[in-house]
Amino acid sequence: MTAHSQTIFALASGALPAGVAVLRISGPAAFTMVNALVGDLPAPRQAALRTIRSADGAFLDRGLILVFPGPHSFTGEDCAELHLHGGRAVVTAVLNSLAGFSGARMAEAGEFSRRAFENGKMDLLEVEGLADLLAAETEMQRRLASEQASGHLSSLYDAWREKLIFARSMLEAELDFSDEGDIPGSVSNRIWNEVALLKQEVDKAIQDLRAGEIIRDGFKVALAGAPNAGKSSLMNALAQRDVAIVTPIAGTTRDVVRCELDIEGYKFELYDTAGLRETADVIEQEGIRRAIRTISDADLVLELTDMSAAVRGDPIAIDQPVIRVGTKLDVLTEARGSARDFDVCLSSVSGEGLDELRSRLLVAVRESTNVTSLAIPSRLRHAERLRSASAHLQSALQKEMSPLELRAEDLRLASMELSRMTGRIDTETLLGKIFSEFCVGK
């Protein structure tokens, strides 16, 4: 029995118990199974209240039933949904009844989406966008995922692919019909300017990848400074909860502590690092090594200095963008330095200056994600395919003295890379990896 000859089912809604639980069923026997449980089926795409019974006629629940005949369904197959009361016992009883039908089984992770892909209901970019949409926690993540899930990114790459197909057709015309009287010479020369412009668009998309990664995965901000500079206190103040341990003992933070923030729809990842100083403590030395590594990987570093300290350390040598933050404003005395030495002065205790710091964080993330459209790549897979396509286009443009056959082959290879973006051609291993990221029921 092939995979698509089997009917699959799963809980498609959230964790139980819940007010409502949705069971999704897809496959050739979907309607037969639901008919056996509830009797007459409602009209397609119209909800109807039905009593759900087991194979021996025992009452299980009363709920709403919906049916979606293929190909006009999410998977492209006959689909049905049972909207039940969301108790664990109710859902388990109905799932056990569904499992009793021949040729029916529980769905694997991402199997509904995979069937939708294989039946042409979605391409691979839309599938990845759907996965990101389900995982989105901030408004900007939602907007980025929606652009991809709705097909806008696919439309862009398909348009590029069509341009390459046209360019290749012009080359083929010159190669195959150059001896015909009605085929003008050097037809291919007309298309190289278009190919050059297309390469510029591809390269611009590659440049936008970092913005997509930041929106999707988060803007990494490292808190750095000497021991007792107020790093852990600032993280707790920004997170508005106790994330990091705070004590007056220098060297309390030995490892990197991470938390996530949502500021104006952007995801920020804050990293509280060990205080930077010379130490003989082996454990603290390892914490400092990890701190330095975290700082070097950050998109932005907040360099914290205790403005109330009698002696201040030297500024940290950092290659990343830096915001110099003066801390402990609430205990600052006039004899201890000037606020002009810092970009932001604040107190994690009183909250003074925190809003200004949040504003500066927003400016930094917006500068890093300054794109005209959110139809941009956001995954390493996208970058690899686009870089390969750009390399093939560059090769075609540089081979001015080469035979047209070689230049046409470069365009064909570039077109194949764009096809891999949308999943027109790809490996089974890649598909398995992508769909495994979904939850069961999607």
Disulfide bonds with the S-S distance in Angstrom:
none
